Amino acid sequence: MIQYKSFIISIVLLLINVFSYAQSRTKGNGNVLRTPKSTLLYDNFEYNNAIKSVRINLNDNEGLFPVLELDNRDYLTISFDDLRADIRSFYYSIEHCNADWSSSRVPVIDYLIGYEEDRIYTIQSSENTKVPYTHYTFKFPNENMRPKIAGNYLLKVYEDADKSRLLFSRKLYVLTKSAVLDIEFIPSMMSNLKAENQKINIIVNSFNDIVNPSMNLHIRAFQNQRMDMYQKVNSPSSISSKKICYTLPNTFEFKGNNEFRMIDLRSTRNTSANVKRIFIDTIFQAKLDIDDNTSATKYYLKPDENGRFFIRNIDFEMEDIQSDYINTQFSLKDSANIKGDIYLVGGFNNFNTNSKNKLIFNITAKVWETTQLLKQGIYNYEYVLKNNDKIISDKFSGSHYDTENEYQVLLYYRKPGTYWDEIIGFVNSKNTK
């Protein structure tokens, strides 16, 4: 009898959700407010302005590089907010890709166990927030879908099982560990850049024989998980029976940059360092202290999170659904005669440079400004200059060899007789002194 009553209650709740969903997605004229269609980009990208705070946690650990070991119990928890604040039917799928993020054209049945797509069922509405939103969560891999082979995978999230109605896409990585990678940190080989740049040498120790590594191996290195800060090398500098080296002087050299700037938006009741004031004007507004150009100052160590962001709330317990969104005003003090465009970047916007995070010069205040809608939490950020499609990352903060950074290295291998790239090695290393 108890089971029967539970079944009836579940059916009633389901009908309520379906009715609410239908009501929320129609206007008085009956037109459905569906997510607009978008062209897929093989990149980390939000296609709809209503989608915010996309997070991917590896094995419930925040901020880690999203690489899964095949045939392990690794999993990713993906979560995001929809500011349209209704209940929608969202789906996700994954596509296998080559090292250069072109589609590998491997049939789905050959790279995936289970269904080709799955629906997102964990849905929560925000509680007592000035900006209402709906919070969605799902895990991958799961009992309905898991990868069969290693390599790059593009995660796509979309509405109504229509892959053209995209919400966002994310790059994921699946590893079959058959090689161990070692990283050596050294100053630049160029004397004039020794104080500014960081060079990494990479040694591949293989468990198995690698056929024709000069042709079949590809290696990618990232600084702080940044897609705008990566390098690739397709040919090793030396090869022996069990060791392959990538140590050429002109390879894998990065600007050290500086430690990231940081803001703490965990509370709407009290201000923290770098937050001048928080007030309510329909929604919460935060005005930050003006940032200076520090490119000419000496380096000093200060703790940061290497560009990451973390959703946090010290006023309420359930940070995922009780954290509010805050219109946050950033300001940078510099000359009005900057050649190029200035952008605010960080993990919260995938370090993308687009119109959403471009700074505009305020003639009255004589500062560069941008306002970003951010969920309560802790954010690392920096300002970059873009000139003729070239990103200058140290224009406003300087670059130092001593800067603490993290490096992620992926090793790809195309086995003889196959036509796709698999990941056979991965390392994440920090250049701590």
Salt bridges, closest charged atoms under 4 A:
ASP43 OD1 - LYS171 NZ 3.85
GLU46 OE2 - ARG170 NH2 2.29
ASP60 OD1 - LYS139 NZ 3.93
GLU62 OE2 - ARG55 NH1 3.96
GLU62 OE1 - ARG312 NH2 2.62
ASP81 OD1 - HIS135 ND1 2.67
ASP81 OD2 - LYS375 NZ 2.80
ASP82 OD1 - ARG84 NE 2.99
ASP86 OD1 - ARG88 NE 2.85
GLU95 OE1 - LYS156 NZ 2.57
GLU116 OE2 - LYS163 NZ 3.28
GLU159 OE2 - ARG25 NH2 2.82
GLU159 OE2 - ARG88 NH1 3.18
ASP160 OD2 - ARG25 NH2 2.86
ASP160 OD2 - ARG34 NE 3.16
ASP162 OD2 - ARG165 NE 3.20
ASP209 OD1 - LYS242 NZ 3.75
ASP228 OD2 - ARG226 NH2 2.86
ASP264 OD2 - ARG266 NH2 2.73
ASP291 OD1 - ARG261 NH1 3.79
GLU319 OE2 - ARG312 NH1 3.84
ASP320 OD1 - ARG55 NH2 2.72
ASP320 OD2 - HIS135 NE2 3.89
ASP341 OD1 - LYS358 NZ 3.53
GLU382 OE2 - ARG226 NH1 2.69
ASP394 OD1 - LYS255 NZ 2.96
GLU406 OE1 - ARG308 NH2 2.86
GLU406 OE2 - LYS430 NZ 3.81
ASP421 OD1 - ARG414 NE 2.94
GLU422 OE1 - LYS415 NZ 3.79
